Amino acid sequence: MFGAFQWARVMSPFTLLTEDDPVYAWRERLIDAFDGLALKSPSYHG
């Protein structure tokens, strides 16, 4: 499931989730997991 959100984060400037969405918090935790491994992919959202 995270892979689909990661793909969207990397490939599109469209914001899928708002900060008040519980899924947003889950996705952010996974982005930060493993010393921020998911952040090493370039993205539209930083």
A tleap script that builds the chain and sets N, CA, C and O, in Angstrom:
source leaprc.protein.ff14SB
mol = sequence {
  NMET PHE GLY ALA PHE GLN TRP ALA ARG VAL
  MET SER PRO PHE THR LEU LEU THR GLU ASP
  ASP PRO VAL TYR ALA TRP ARG GLU ARG LEU
  ILE ASP ALA PHE ASP GLY LEU ALA LEU LYS
  SER PRO SER TYR HIE CGLY
}
set mol.1.N position { 0.824 -1.172 0.000 }
set mol.1.CA position { 0.000 0.000 0.000 }
set mol.1.C position { 0.879 1.250 0.000 }
set mol.1.O position { 0.622 2.205 -0.733 }
set mol.2.N position { 1.915 1.227 0.832 }
set mol.2.CA position { 2.785 2.405 0.887 }
set mol.2.C position { 3.393 2.709 -0.477 }
set mol.2.O position { 3.580 3.873 -0.832 }
set mol.3.N position { 3.699 1.666 -1.240 }
set mol.3.CA position { 4.301 1.869 -2.559 }
set mol.3.C position { 3.447 2.738 -3.468 }
set mol.3.O position { 3.976 3.555 -4.222 }
set mol.4.N position { 2.142 2.571 -3.403 }
set mol.4.CA position { 1.247 3.392 -4.225 }
set mol.4.C position { 1.307 4.855 -3.803 }
set mol.4.O position { 1.320 5.747 -4.651 }
set mol.5.N position { 1.342 5.102 -2.508 }
set mol.5.CA position { 1.441 6.487 -2.032 }
set mol.5.C position { 2.814 7.082 -2.333 }
set mol.5.O position { 2.924 8.267 -2.647 }
set mol.6.N position { 3.842 6.274 -2.240 }
set mol.6.CA position { 5.198 6.751 -2.548 }
set mol.6.C position { 5.292 7.095 -4.029 }
set mol.6.O position { 5.856 8.127 -4.393 }
set mol.7.N position { 4.745 6.242 -4.878 }
set mol.7.CA position { 4.765 6.509 -6.312 }
set mol.7.C position { 4.070 7.831 -6.607 }
set mol.7.O position { 4.582 8.652 -7.368 }
set mol.8.N position { 2.904 8.036 -6.005 }
set mol.8.CA position { 2.164 9.281 -6.221 }
set mol.8.C position { 2.964 10.485 -5.718 }
set mol.8.O position { 2.974 11.533 -6.363 }
set mol.9.N position { 3.628 10.343 -4.584 }
set mol.9.CA position { 4.423 11.444 -4.018 }
set mol.9.C position { 5.572 11.809 -4.939 }
set mol.9.O position { 5.895 12.985 -5.102 }
set mol.10.N position { 6.189 10.803 -5.541 }
set mol.10.CA position { 7.359 11.026 -6.392 }
set mol.10.C position { 6.968 11.525 -7.779 }
set mol.10.O position { 7.681 12.345 -8.357 }
set mol.11.N position { 5.864 11.051 -8.315 }
set mol.11.CA position { 5.530 11.303 -9.711 }
set mol.11.C position { 4.595 12.477 -9.976 }
set mol.11.O position { 4.482 12.919 -11.120 }
set mol.12.N position { 3.928 12.988 -8.957 }
set mol.12.CA position { 2.900 13.990 -9.215 }
set mol.12.C position { 2.929 15.120 -8.186 }
set mol.12.O position { 3.184 14.886 -7.005 }
set mol.13.N position { 2.668 16.338 -8.639 }
set mol.13.CA position { 2.562 17.447 -7.693 }
set mol.13.C position { 1.203 17.479 -6.987 }
set mol.13.O position { 1.009 18.278 -6.071 }
set mol.14.N position { 0.263 16.627 -7.398 }
set mol.14.CA position { -1.068 16.593 -6.814 }
set mol.14.C position { -1.003 16.100 -5.370 }
set mol.14.O position { -0.365 15.085 -5.089 }
set mol.15.N position { -1.652 16.806 -4.463 }
set mol.15.CA position { -1.682 16.419 -3.056 }
set mol.15.C position { -2.844 15.455 -2.830 }
set mol.15.O position { -4.010 15.838 -2.935 }
set mol.16.N position { -2.512 14.187 -2.513 }
set mol.16.CA position { -3.540 13.176 -2.310 }
set mol.16.C position { -4.172 13.247 -0.932 }
set mol.16.O position { -5.370 13.008 -0.782 }
set mol.17.N position { -3.379 13.573 0.068 }
set mol.17.CA position { -3.839 13.526 1.452 }
set mol.17.C position { -3.656 14.876 2.119 }
set mol.17.O position { -2.697 15.597 1.844 }
set mol.18.N position { -4.590 15.208 3.001 }
set mol.18.CA position { -4.433 16.416 3.800 }
set mol.18.C position { -3.790 16.050 5.134 }
set mol.18.O position { -3.834 14.893 5.552 }
set mol.19.N position { -3.208 17.013 5.785 }
set mol.19.CA position { -2.482 16.752 7.030 }
set mol.19.C position { -3.370 16.240 8.157 }
set mol.19.O position { -2.864 15.635 9.103 }
set mol.20.N position { -4.668 16.463 8.084 }
set mol.20.CA position { -5.560 15.975 9.134 }
set mol.20.C position { -6.072 14.553 8.869 }
set mol.20.O position { -6.848 14.023 9.663 }
set mol.21.N position { -5.655 13.947 7.788 }
set mol.21.CA position { -6.049 12.578 7.441 }
set mol.21.C position { -5.155 11.584 8.194 }
set mol.21.O position { -3.932 11.723 8.155 }
set mol.22.N position { -5.722 10.598 8.870 }
set mol.22.CA position { -4.900 9.608 9.587 }
set mol.22.C position { -3.949 8.848 8.666 }
set mol.22.O position { -2.877 8.425 9.097 }
set mol.23.N position { -4.332 8.672 7.409 }
set mol.23.CA position { -3.449 7.994 6.462 }
set mol.23.C position { -2.214 8.854 6.182 }
set mol.23.O position { -1.127 8.325 5.951 }
set mol.24.N position { -2.381 10.153 6.202 }
set mol.24.CA position { -1.253 11.068 6.023 }
set mol.24.C position { -0.203 10.818 7.105 }
set mol.24.O position { 0.987 10.727 6.802 }
set mol.25.N position { -0.630 10.708 8.350 }
set mol.25.CA position { 0.308 10.463 9.461 }
set mol.25.C position { 1.007 9.123 9.290 }
set mol.25.O position { 2.209 9.019 9.534 }
set mol.26.N position { 0.275 8.099 8.875 }
set mol.26.CA position { 0.862 6.780 8.628 }
set mol.26.C position { 1.907 6.859 7.526 }
set mol.26.O position { 3.006 6.321 7.661 }
set mol.27.N position { 1.556 7.536 6.432 }
set mol.27.CA position { 2.495 7.668 5.312 }
set mol.27.C position { 3.752 8.432 5.739 }
set mol.27.O position { 4.862 8.052 5.366 }
set mol.28.N position { 3.588 9.485 6.502 }
set mol.28.CA position { 4.746 10.252 6.966 }
set mol.28.C position { 5.665 9.410 7.838 }
set mol.28.O position { 6.887 9.525 7.741 }
set mol.29.N position { 5.088 8.560 8.692 }
set mol.29.CA position { 5.916 7.679 9.524 }
set mol.29.C position { 6.719 6.721 8.655 }
set mol.29.O position { 7.888 6.459 8.936 }
set mol.30.N position { 6.099 6.200 7.604 }
set mol.30.CA position { 6.824 5.287 6.722 }
set mol.30.C position { 7.869 6.020 5.885 }
set mol.30.O position { 8.933 5.464 5.612 }
set mol.31.N position { 7.593 7.239 5.479 }
set mol.31.CA position { 8.583 8.030 4.746 }
set mol.31.C position { 9.825 8.246 5.612 }
set mol.31.O position { 10.948 8.231 5.109 }
set mol.32.N position { 9.618 8.446 6.910 }
set mol.32.CA position { 10.731 8.682 7.830 }
set mol.32.C position { 11.409 7.397 8.308 }
set mol.32.O position { 12.502 7.449 8.874 }
set mol.33.N position { 10.769 6.242 8.085 }
set mol.33.CA position { 11.314 4.972 8.579 }
set mol.33.C position { 12.642 4.631 7.908 }
set mol.33.O position { 12.947 5.110 6.816 }
set mol.34.N position { 13.405 3.811 8.572 }
set mol.34.CA position { 14.685 3.327 8.045 }
set mol.34.C position { 15.594 4.493 7.665 }
set mol.34.O position { 16.157 4.548 6.572 }
set mol.35.N position { 15.712 5.417 8.606 }
set mol.35.CA position { 16.557 6.606 8.422 }
set mol.35.C position { 16.164 7.426 7.203 }
set mol.35.O position { 17.022 7.990 6.523 }
set mol.36.N position { 14.860 7.492 6.925 }
set mol.36.CA position { 14.359 8.326 5.829 }
set mol.36.C position { 14.629 7.762 4.448 }
set mol.36.O position { 14.794 8.522 3.493 }
set mol.37.N position { 14.676 6.464 4.326 }
set mol.37.CA position { 14.990 5.834 3.038 }
set mol.37.C position { 14.080 6.335 1.918 }
set mol.37.O position { 14.555 6.601 0.813 }
set mol.38.N position { 12.791 6.466 2.184 }
set mol.38.CA position { 11.849 6.914 1.144 }
set mol.38.C position { 12.121 8.349 0.712 }
set mol.38.O position { 11.750 8.737 -0.396 }
set mol.39.N position { 12.758 9.141 1.563 }
set mol.39.CA position { 13.073 10.532 1.203 }
set mol.39.C position { 14.199 10.628 0.190 }
set mol.39.O position { 14.401 11.682 -0.413 }
set mol.40.N position { 14.926 9.554 -0.003 }
set mol.40.CA position { 16.039 9.577 -0.953 }
set mol.40.C position { 15.556 9.582 -2.398 }
set mol.40.O position { 16.332 9.851 -3.315 }
set mol.41.N position { 14.268 9.282 -2.602 }
set mol.41.CA position { 13.686 9.389 -3.954 }
set mol.41.C position { 13.329 10.839 -4.203 }
set mol.41.O position { 12.683 11.465 -3.363 }
set mol.42.N position { 13.731 11.385 -5.333 }
set mol.42.CA position { 13.332 12.765 -5.625 }
set mol.42.C position { 11.806 12.835 -5.708 }
set mol.42.O position { 11.153 11.879 -6.124 }
set mol.43.N position { 11.255 13.966 -5.311 }
set mol.43.CA position { 9.791 14.095 -5.376 }
set mol.43.C position { 9.371 15.528 -5.628 }
set mol.43.O position { 10.169 16.461 -5.527 }
set mol.44.N position { 8.118 15.677 -5.953 }
set mol.44.CA position { 7.536 17.009 -6.121 }
set mol.44.C position { 7.292 17.683 -4.787 }
set mol.44.O position { 7.174 18.907 -4.723 }
set mol.45.N position { 7.214 16.900 -3.718 }
set mol.45.CA position { 6.840 17.429 -2.407 }
set mol.45.C position { 8.008 17.555 -1.447 }
set mol.45.O position { 7.809 17.762 -0.250 }
set mol.46.N position { 9.190 17.434 -1.946 }
set mol.46.CA position { 10.330 17.637 -1.078 }
set mol.46.C position { 10.776 16.416 -0.433 }
set mol.46.O position { 11.738 16.440 0.334 }
savepdb mol mol.pdb
quit
